[in-house]
Structures are given as structure tokens and as C-alpha cells.
Amino acid sequence: MQRENLPAIADLADLELVAAVAAKAVGVKQLLRDVARDYAPVVFANSLGAEDMVLTDMIWGEGTEIGIFSLDTGRLPAETCELMARAERHYDRRLEVFAPRHEAVQSFVAGFGINGFYDSVEARKACCHARKVEPLQRALAGKQAWITGLRAAQSQTREKLKTVSFDSVNNLVKISPLVDWSEREIWVYLRANQVPYNALHNRNYPSIGCAPCTRAIQPGEDVRAGRWWWETSETKECGLHLVDGRLQRVAQGVEA
């Protein structure tokens, strides 16, 4: 999917679109309340991207009983850390933050080098595992369900995502409430509700991860072209949403 122009996405002059997004948000908020009721304890993995700030607003803004956590990989952009602090002030709430284990990062650096993730897909996935996957596993321990900001339109690896699936790796239900939202709808919601967002979005970073692995995109590029840009599109997942090396796509025994 090629990215639209950000000012156009943020334009609130289309009152019909604003109303449609507001109506769509009502359904997502109800889904979140249902999930909080049916799957407690449930948590939201907030990566602090635009989609995740929409869900943060829907959860914290409505007082829904869903915990929110973020992963501090140790290589996040300064703008992402600033957004963490700004979001906490805005909602008067505190994010739970999970960091990688020191020994895991030390082992990666000893084996591959400080920036070894550029050298091979194997090395990059090892870095992602130490800094993201293992901390996520700790964050999800003991939970019945987790919520993500994944959207089907983000990349070809996500186009067949389900709203509800079963995460067989972490053994819990996985909910993606914004799976059918467009980027335009995401930005209409953010602007209409004055939700804080990452300053890098204003500099052509539609998808933001660790600083060394994220760059701005050029006009006409795919929205995730700036993530692990030295790799092919087929490998551009960090492992948080993979099962046996493949993205989870099919709900198993759960009605979507």
C-alpha cells in the first residue's frame, strides 16, 4: 500500500468521513469492553505507532479495564520515548514498560556485533528476539488475551489478518480491533480526538520501530518500506506476530 499525503489524511473537512470514523470507533470501543469482560486479564501491547495511539485513547479515554504496556528495546528513537512521557501526562496514567534482559542483549552483541542486525536476516531476527520477543513473552505471561494495533493494509504479510485469532505460541487469544481501518481513518480519529502521536510521523515515518531499523519513506513507497529497508518485504516482521516463521492469519476455534 502506498502512503497517502499526511495533510490530506489529517483533513477534517470531510464531515461524512469524520462521522463514519466516529461510528466505526463506537464498534471498536464496544469490542474492547467485551474483550475486557470475557478475557480478563487482557493487555494491550502499545508500540506507540499511530494505530496504537488510537487504541490507547479508546482504552484509557473510556476507562476500560485493559492493561497497557510498551517494550523499551533500548534502541528506540528519542521521539518515541518522548511520546511515552507525553501520553502518560495526557491521560494521567502510567504505561507498564518491559525491557530486554541484559544478558540476552549482551549475548547478541558478543555474537553479532553492536549493529550486527544489518548483516543478515538471522542476525536481525536474533536482535528482535532479545529486545522484543522475549520481553513480550514476559508481558503476556498469565494473560488470557492480548490486543494489537495491526491493520491488514499495512503490508502484504498482513493482508489476511483476522480481528480475532489464537496465538498458539503464547497460548492466548489475540485481538486486532483496527484490522479493517485505513490509514486515512486512523489519522481522522487522531486529529478529531486530539490524540498525541509520534513526531516522526510528521517527517514521513508512517511505521516506527527501533531507531537503527527505521527510516523515512519516499513518495510512492509502501507504508512499511522504512522498516528493515535493507531486507525484502517477505521478511519484514520482527517475530512478535509469527508462528513457525509465518504470520498468524487464521482464527483457530474463535469466531471473528
VENJO-V828608 format. One record per helix or strand. SS is the DSSP state (A for helix, B for strand). FROM is the first residue (numbers start at 0). TO is the last residue. If there is no record, write none. Layout:
BEGIN
ss=SS from=FROM to=TO
ss=SS from=FROM to=TO
END
This chain:
BEGIN
ss=B from=1 to=1
ss=A from=5 to=8
ss=A from=14 to=37
ss=B from=41 to=44
ss=A from=49 to=59
ss=B from=66 to=71
ss=B from=75 to=75
ss=A from=77 to=90
ss=B from=95 to=98
ss=A from=101 to=111
ss=A from=115 to=117
ss=A from=120 to=139
ss=B from=144 to=146
ss=A from=151 to=153
ss=A from=155 to=157
ss=B from=163 to=166
ss=B from=171 to=174
ss=A from=182 to=191
ss=A from=198 to=202
ss=B from=209 to=209
ss=A from=210 to=212
ss=B from=213 to=213
ss=B from=221 to=221
ss=B from=226 to=226
ss=A from=232 to=234
ss=B from=241 to=242
ss=B from=245 to=246
END
